Amino acid sequence: MKVILISENNTLLESTSKFEGMKQKNFSLVTIRSNLLNATQRIANEMPDVVILDVSHDKSHEFELAERFKAQYKNMAFMMMSEDSSTELLLKAIRSGFSEVIPLPVTEENLTQALDRHLAKQF
């Protein structure tokens, strides 16, 4: 399964790229240092199964864009990562079509469990 992680946080991108369990489960993780708008063409070119967006730093404008992507790419799952677990953020995520909210700081276990849940829904 091909996964793209989009974040402007170098530490997050570096740490997730070292998760060995991802490879063992055949999850191909591509990390992109960017925001969702600037990663648009890369998503279109690579057509991943899952896009994970880091919304740590007030990226509320990206929720609308993610909602449009979800409508355009119906077979692509969208997940988000955030330090914020407020009800407001979770409702915004649901309304925008995100299937998972992965808490930050991310652990390999949290990430692989979210991806495993996505796989389970496919069958």
C-alpha positions as CSV (number, residue, x, y, z in Angstrom):
1,M,0.0,0.0,0.0
2,K,1.4,3.4,-1.0
3,V,1.2,6.1,1.6
4,I,2.2,9.8,1.3
5,L,2.8,11.8,4.4
6,I,2.7,15.6,4.0
7,S,4.2,17.8,6.6
8,E,6.4,20.9,7.0
9,N,7.9,19.4,10.2
10,N,11.3,17.8,9.3
11,T,11.5,16.0,12.6
12,L,8.2,14.3,12.0
13,L,9.2,13.3,8.4
14,E,12.6,12.0,9.5
15,S,11.2,9.9,12.4
16,T,8.4,8.3,10.4
17,S,10.8,7.4,7.5
18,K,12.7,5.3,10.0
19,F,9.7,3.1,11.0
20,E,10.9,-0.4,10.1
21,G,7.5,-2.0,10.8
22,M,6.1,0.0,7.8
23,K,8.3,-1.9,5.4
24,Q,7.6,-5.3,7.1
25,K,3.8,-4.7,6.5
26,N,4.5,-3.7,2.9
27,F,3.5,0.0,3.5
28,S,5.5,2.1,1.1
29,L,5.8,5.5,2.8
30,V,6.8,8.6,0.8
31,T,7.4,11.8,2.9
32,I,6.9,15.2,1.4
33,R,8.1,18.4,3.1
34,S,5.3,20.6,2.0
35,N,1.7,21.6,2.6
36,L,-1.3,20.0,0.9
37,L,-1.7,22.7,-1.8
38,N,1.9,22.5,-2.9
39,A,1.8,18.7,-2.9
40,T,-1.2,18.6,-5.2
41,Q,0.7,17.6,-8.4
42,R,2.7,15.0,-6.5
43,I,-0.4,13.3,-5.2
44,A,-1.9,13.3,-8.7
45,N,1.2,11.8,-10.2
46,E,1.8,9.1,-7.5
47,M,-1.9,8.2,-6.8
48,P,-1.3,6.8,-3.3
49,D,-3.7,4.7,-1.5
50,V,-3.5,6.9,1.6
51,V,-2.6,10.6,2.1
52,I,-1.7,11.6,5.6
53,L,-1.6,15.3,6.3
54,D,0.0,17.0,9.3
55,V,-2.3,19.8,10.5
56,S,-0.3,20.7,13.6
57,H,0.1,24.4,12.9
58,D,-3.3,26.0,12.1
59,K,-3.9,24.6,8.7
60,S,-7.7,25.0,8.8
61,H,-7.6,26.2,5.2
62,E,-6.4,22.8,4.1
63,F,-9.5,21.1,5.4
64,E,-11.5,22.5,2.5
65,L,-8.8,21.4,0.1
66,A,-8.8,17.9,1.6
67,E,-12.5,17.7,1.2
68,R,-12.2,18.5,-2.5
69,F,-9.5,16.0,-2.9
70,K,-11.6,13.3,-1.3
71,A,-14.4,14.0,-3.8
72,Q,-11.9,14.0,-6.7
73,Y,-10.0,10.9,-5.6
74,K,-12.8,8.6,-4.3
75,N,-10.5,5.5,-3.8
76,M,-7.9,7.5,-1.9
77,A,-8.1,7.6,1.9
78,F,-7.2,10.8,3.8
79,M,-5.9,10.8,7.3
80,M,-4.5,13.6,9.4
81,M,-2.0,14.0,12.2
82,S,-2.4,16.6,14.9
83,E,-1.4,17.4,18.5
84,D,-4.9,18.8,18.9
85,S,-7.6,16.3,19.9
86,S,-10.3,18.8,20.6
87,T,-13.9,18.1,19.7
88,E,-13.8,21.0,17.2
89,L,-10.9,19.6,15.3
90,L,-12.3,16.1,15.3
91,L,-15.6,17.3,13.9
92,K,-13.8,19.4,11.2
93,A,-11.8,16.3,10.3
94,I,-15.0,14.1,10.0
95,R,-16.8,16.7,7.9
96,S,-13.8,17.1,5.6
97,G,-13.6,13.3,4.9
98,F,-10.6,12.3,7.0
99,S,-10.9,8.6,8.0
100,E,-8.4,8.8,10.8
101,V,-6.9,11.3,13.2
102,I,-3.5,10.1,14.3
103,P,-2.2,11.8,17.5
104,L,1.1,13.6,17.6
105,P,3.8,12.8,18.5
106,V,3.3,9.8,16.3
107,T,4.4,6.4,17.2
108,E,5.0,3.6,14.7
109,E,2.3,1.6,16.5
110,N,-0.3,4.3,16.1
111,L,0.5,4.8,12.4
112,T,0.5,1.2,11.5
113,Q,-2.7,0.6,13.4
114,A,-4.4,3.4,11.4
115,L,-3.2,1.9,8.1
116,D,-4.2,-1.6,9.2
117,R,-7.8,-0.3,9.9
118,H,-7.9,1.2,6.5
119,L,-6.8,-2.1,4.9
120,A,-9.5,-4.0,6.9
121,K,-12.2,-1.7,5.5
122,Q,-11.1,-2.5,2.0
123,F,-12.1,-6.2,2.3
